[in-house]
Amino acid sequence: MEAEAAKYIGAGIACLALAGAGIGIGLIFSSYLQGALRNPSAAQAQFPNLLLGFALAEATGLFGLLVALILLFVV
């Protein structure tokens, strides 16, 4: 296998983190909505946790994208 082909395969595998981030964000928001509909009085107290979970899931996806871009353009 040539190095160029391995670079593209590695970048594609690194992009799988974006799919995981999308699934994670969907699960975070669906869980928040389920909890807020079951107990509306506790929804405001859980909103900071929602934002923290969203930020951490999105950061994971962005790190994967960064690794893919580094593999494509730097290495």
N, C-alpha and C positions, 0 to 999 in steps of 0.2 A: 504494500500500500504506500502510496506517495504521501509525503508530508502535507501537501496541500489538501488532499482528500481527508486526512486525519484531522486537519484543522477545522474543516467544515463539519465533520461528524461531531467533534467536540463542542463546537459552537451550537449545533442543533440540540445536543444533549443538555447543554447549559440553559437553553431556552425552556426546558421543561419546568424550570422554577417559576416561570411566568404562569404556566397552567396551574401549578400548585398554589400560587398566590391568588389567582382568580377563584379557585375552589375555596380557599381559606376565607377570603373576603365574603363570599356568598354565604358560607356557613356562619360566620360571625354576625352578619346582619340578619340572617334568618333566625338565629337563636335570640338575638336581641328583640326582634319583633315578636317572637313567640312569648318571651318573658314579659314584654311590655303589654301585650294583649291580655295575658293572664293576671298580671298585677300592675295596673297602670300607676299606682302610687310609688312603686319602686323604680319606675323607668328613668326618672331624672337622676337617681343615685347611681344607676348603672351606665349612664351616658359616657362618663370619662373612660370606663373600661372598654366601651365600644370603640371609642376613638383610639385608644392604645392598641387594641387588637387589630384595628384596621391599619394603623401605622406600621406595626411589626410585620403583618402579612405583606403589606406593600413593599416594605424595605427588603424582605426576602426576595420578592420578585425582581426588584431593581438590582439587587446584588447579582442575581442570576443573569440578568441582561448585561450588566457590566462585565461579568466574566466572559460572556459570549462575544461582546464587542472587543475585549482585550485579545481573545483568541483569534478573532478575525483580522484585526488591524495592527496589532503590536507584535504578536509572536510570529 
